Amino acid sequence: MKLRQFAIAAALFTVGVCGAAFPAASAQTAAPKQPAISPEARAAIEHLSQTLSAQQFSFRVQTIRVYADADGQPLHIYHNSEITVRRPDRLLATRTGDDGSSKILYDGKTLVVYGAEANKYVSIPVPGTIEGMLKEAMGRFGIDFPLADFLTDAPGKAILSGVTAGRVVNTVTIDGTPCLHLFFSQPPGIELELWLEKNEKALPRRLIVSYRALPGEPNFIAGFSDWNFAIHPSDAEFTFQPPAGATQVTLKPAAPPKGKKGKP
């Protein structure tokens, strides 16, 4: 999973590894090597991928994220979002939280990000698909989509990208539904816990990403609910109509990291 998309850039991660290797006593007594990602964990992700490859769906998610205040103190911020997807090229996300309300709309040609409190918006021409738009917005403009992997054309492939180990921890009950608790690790120092419904749909119910290599080991937490695959959103729902008095602002491309050239 491209976990760097969850709020903190991968370039910030540094990790040191130390340890010692202890050879097995003999070939006869050595334990059989386990697969890096267990078959049970991989099967659950495959079911999730099939479910989220649906033509259209919506869901709600509550997130808790870490941000730094003016003094550099790590604090937490809450958001409640509702996301609607219509493949291949429609996306709507409305969000309310501690820092106000915002809306993201994509109609296959243009990405709009609107802030209700400031009554301002940015409009970026990005023709193509949802996945292409996400890559363009995150790469060139630094717009953050924390749950981007769940919205790609191949969610399972995106989730496991860069993952070096994964397993099923146990089965727990969330709101009366049995769920598999999965654990994945991705260098450098990133851990992902994902709770999926224990059935063929394998819908996400909970997600925690921990950044072990960063001071204070911050994390990103998400709780999913109200999955709906019976929706039929119209084109109008993904089209932005500026409110009265709304001001359009220009979004400059994100500056490349120091010492590195930006993308062409």
Secondary structure, DSSP 8 states (H G I E B T S, - for coil): --GGGSSS-GGG------------S-TTTS-----SB-HHHHHHHHHHHHHHTSSEEEEEEEEEEEEE-TT--EEEEEEEEEEEEETTTEEEEEEEETTEEEEEEE-SSEEEEEETTTTEEEEEE--S-HHHHHHHHHHHH----TTGGGGSSSHHHHHHTT--EEEEEEEEEETTEEEEEEEEEETTTEEEEEEEESSSS--EEEEEEEETTSTT--EEEEEEEEEES-----GGGGS----TT-EE---------TTS----
